[in-house]
């Protein structure tokens, strides 16, 4: 993985492909490359390629002066098989140089296929799993390019989103999907393909998203979709919700800063049109879960990865408190492998910003196979998880470009508050409590803006704590998921090691780590556990630890306190995470990190 772009039409293809790759740079990558149908004669026999380790600008500098054509594919790679290098960059060619392939995903049986092809005399020029696809297609004796790709895919185990060029078929691009996104862009006498609509929206907002097991042929004037078995499928274009400008930096130095500051508007969007004052509840029209079905739910299981998992932990807490339904969250990557007991009275909720996270999607598919009811909480309309689930809630955060999630995490937590309120009012939550939560939700955008207004103060604190060799994040019950997400943010973007623990667990081992060089960030909402949390601060101070508190009032036992506005106790965790996003951002800024492209990470994880 990580980014695919393709074009067929009448325009000069190389500038379009470079622009598309630049739109996908936010996803994280280590090399880039292009293949086009060109007029050059050399080894490619009609296909010309250029590849470079590093950034898209390095690839652009390496393009030959005459690199013209009207059909091409391009890729930004995030290494899975083989270190970053020119040789391992995509596209990959077959032995004759007549097939070019770009690929997101992982070929699980690549070692077996390489050994078989090597025994047949194939010489490999890279360490990648993708190169086996190029050779399999190139060695096929089937008639059309579609048949050759289909035949090759029969041998492949694993995930893929691919785009294929062939020198003998200059009028088409063939693409296929299994577990990794492929989106077609429908233009006027031109067609596009990409792994993300971000690469398409400056040219067309009419898109078709392929399903798993689906392929497509793109020609300049039309497209057709079909299964990997060859049966035709019907694909109706949909309109992308966001304009191209939504993916721009908007005057900010980084996408992360832009997206942190967009949170008041983003939260307003997720609330808009959903609050029902008359009955002190909310409308969630996409749930496809009527009142009788909701009352039959005996347990809620929330599945997600990374920030989505942490948002799910906040969601589980909200559902238990407001709806009084037992609820918990679990990493989807663990759930799908432990042969879980699937209970017909359990409501499963899959959480994913992209809606394409592979481990979460695989968990959804396994649950559906076993007859479970599964809802989705996702940001991207029409994404795989949105299509595979029985219903759900869109979080309407808008495009999130930075690799680390901020506004989408916050909106997901708010979406869970809406869901918890909805379930609670169907069950036993009173009208008075419903109105209380609604008023709290309405306050959130303004209160988030209040927190963001403290940015200058938080930036100074970041400079003070940026010398830490490690950081501990602690919280109890409502505060613990906040601590986990804040710890993850700091790790992702600053590369400072951080750990999150329930505050009650410090005395069971982690206190051994406390020293002046290991500061503690403590989450202290003003709830029934406040005094117990203050006792934790005493324990840390007694061992020489520095303390940064996030609380509703100054904490005398802390070295510094970030004060956040008070909301309803159930909703306080949503606000308390905001300043810690800014803390991670400014710590990374002090340390000179590449904030929008943190090392070793990719935006949407579509491989295991």
Secondary structure, DSSP 8 states (H G I E B T S, - for coil): -EEEEEEESSS-HHHHHHHHHHHTGGG--SEEEEEEEES--TTTTTEEEEEEES-HHHHHHHS-S---EEEEEEEEE--SSS-S-TTTSS-EE-TTS-EEEEEES-BTTHHHHHHHHHHTT---SSS-SHHHHHHHHHH---SSHHHHHHHHHTT--B-EEEEEEETT-TT-EEEEEEBS--EEEE-SS-EEEESSGGGTTTT-SEEEE--TTEEEEE-SS-EEEEETTS-EE----EE-SS-GGGGS-TT-SSHHHHHHHTHHHHHHHHHTTTEETTTTEE--TT----HHHHHT--EEEEEE-THHHHHHHHHHHHHHHHH--EEEEEEHHHHTTTT----TTEEEEEEESSS--HHHHHHHHHHHHTT-EEEEEESSTT-HHHHHSSEEEE-------SSS-SHHHHHHHHHHHHHHHHHHHHTT--HHHHHHHHHHHHHHHHHHHHHHTTHHHHHHHHHHHTT-SEEEEEE-THHHHHHHHHHHHHHHHH--EEEEEEGGGGGGTGGGG-BTTEEEEEEE-SSTTHHHHHHHHHHHHTTT--EEEEESS--TTSSEEEE-----TTTHHHHHTHHHHHHHHHHHHHTT--GGG-TT--SS----
